[in-house]
């Protein structure tokens, strides 16, 4: 009998312990709907993760670099800037303004028609026209160097107007400050 009372005591005490450990859950009170005078809490958009932000920034830097290096083109036997060239130069100005340590080189090129001397001079005038446009709009002249290759470095081989039109150009090169390039707004 002693054994059965001990067993009974163990069972009863275990039941009491388990019952006491059981957590009671209380249902949360429902949140009241906002009254017409109350404003519902504003929802916030999730913030971009640093990886997304860095990737977007790097894309902007790459786009700025591409814009800065974009070639401009000229009409036959001319050193006057076309409208599309002015637009491209305006985009370069924005980038140059944000990057005061940036330095560039403008190389003028020509098609194969004309003498070597004439084409070297025309290429120089084309590069100087682009430089003048930039400096007239506030870019320091000491940040821009010019050169001319005349007809010596064609972008496209051929003796058609299409090939020649692609060879009448100014090419841009970053000579300093490109490693810390910042995009324009």
N, C-alpha and C positions, 0 to 999 in steps of 0.2 A: 504494500500500500504506500509505502514511503516513496517507492519508485514512481508510481503513478501520480502522486501528488507533486513530485518534482517535475515530472513531464508536463503536467497540467500548468504548473507555475511558469515554466519556460514558454509554453505556447501562449498563455495569456499575456505575459510580459512582452513577448515578441509582437503580438497583435497590437498592444498598446503603443509600442515604440513605432511600428510602421504607420499606424494611424496618426500619430503625432507628427511624423516627418512629412506627411503628404501636404503639398502646397495647395492652397486654395487660390484659384484665379478669379479675379474680379474683372468683369467686362468693363472696358473703358467707357466713360460717359460719352454719349454722342456729342460731336461738336455742333453747336447751333449754327444754322444757316445765317449768313450775314444779313443784318437788317438793311433796309434801303439806305440808311445814313452811314452804315459801316462799309468800309471798302474791304473787298476780299484781299488776302495777302497777294502781293505781286509775285509772279513767277520769274525766276531768274534763269537766264540761259547758262548752261554749263561753260566754264572757262576753258579756253583751249589749253591743251597740255603743252608743256615746254617743247616737246618734240614737234608738235604741230606748228607752234610759233616759230621755232628755229627753221623748220622746213620752208615755211612760207617766206621768212626773211631771206633765206638762201635763194629762193626762186626770184625774189625781187632784186637781189644783188646780181644774179645771173642775167636777168632782163635788163638791168641798168648797164651791165658790161656789154651786152649785145647791142644796145641802143647807142652806146658810146662808140663802138667799133663799126657801126653801120656806115656803109659806103654811100657817097653821094655822087650823082652823075651830072654830066654837062652836055649841052648841045654841040654840034659839029663846029669846030674852030671858034669856040666861045669860052670865056672865063666868067660869064655872068651866072649867078646862082639861080637855079630854077626854083619854082614854088615848093616842090617836094624836097629839095635840098635845104631850103630855109626851115621847113618844118622839122627835118631831121636835126639841123643845127640847133633849133630851139630846144629840142629834147636834150641835146648834149649840154646846152647851157645850164639847164636845171641840175643835171648830174654834176657838172663842174662846180656849180655854186655850193652844193652840199659837200663836196670833197675838195677843200682848198689846197690840199697837198698833191692833188692829181696833176700830172703833166702828160701832154699828148704830143704826138708827131702827126702832121698831115702830109701825105705824099700825093703829089699830083701826077696823073697819068694821061696819056693820049692814045689815040688809035694810030695805026701804022702809016697813015697818010701824012705827008710833009717831011721836011728834012729833020735830021737829028737835032740840029741846033734850034730850029723852030719849035719842035715838040718839047724839048727840054724847057725852053722859055715859056711855052703855053702851059706846061704842067706846073711850073713855078707860079705863074699867074693864078692858076686854078687853086693851088694850095693857099696862096696869099689871100685870095678872095674869101675862102672859108675862114681863115684866121682873122681877117678884118671884120667879118660878120660877127665872130665871137667876141673880139676885143671891143667892137663898137657897142656891145651889149654887156660890158662890164667884166669880162674875163681878162685877167692880167696877161699881157703879151709874153711875159717871161715864162709862162706855163705852156706855151705852144711853140713848137719848132716846125719848120716846113722843109720839104725837100721835093725834088722832081725826078721822076724816072723816064719822062718822055714816053716813048713807045717801047722801051726796053723790057717791060714786064707786063705783057698783055694778060688780062684776066681770062680772055677767050681767044682761041686761035680762029682765024677765018678772015675772009675778005668780003663779008656781007655787012650790010648796014646793022643787022642785029648784033653781030660780033663787035663791030666798031663802037656801037652805042654802049656796050658793056665795058669797053676799054677807056672811054672818056670819063674819068672818075677821079675822086679824091678818096684815099683810104686813110683810116685813122688807126693809130697804135698808141697804147698806153706805155709811157716811158718811165713813169714813177708814180707811186701811190696806189697802184692797182690792187695791192695785197690787202688794203684796208678800205676797199670801195664800199660806199654806202649808197643805197638807192635814194632817188629823189622822191620825197613824200610818197 
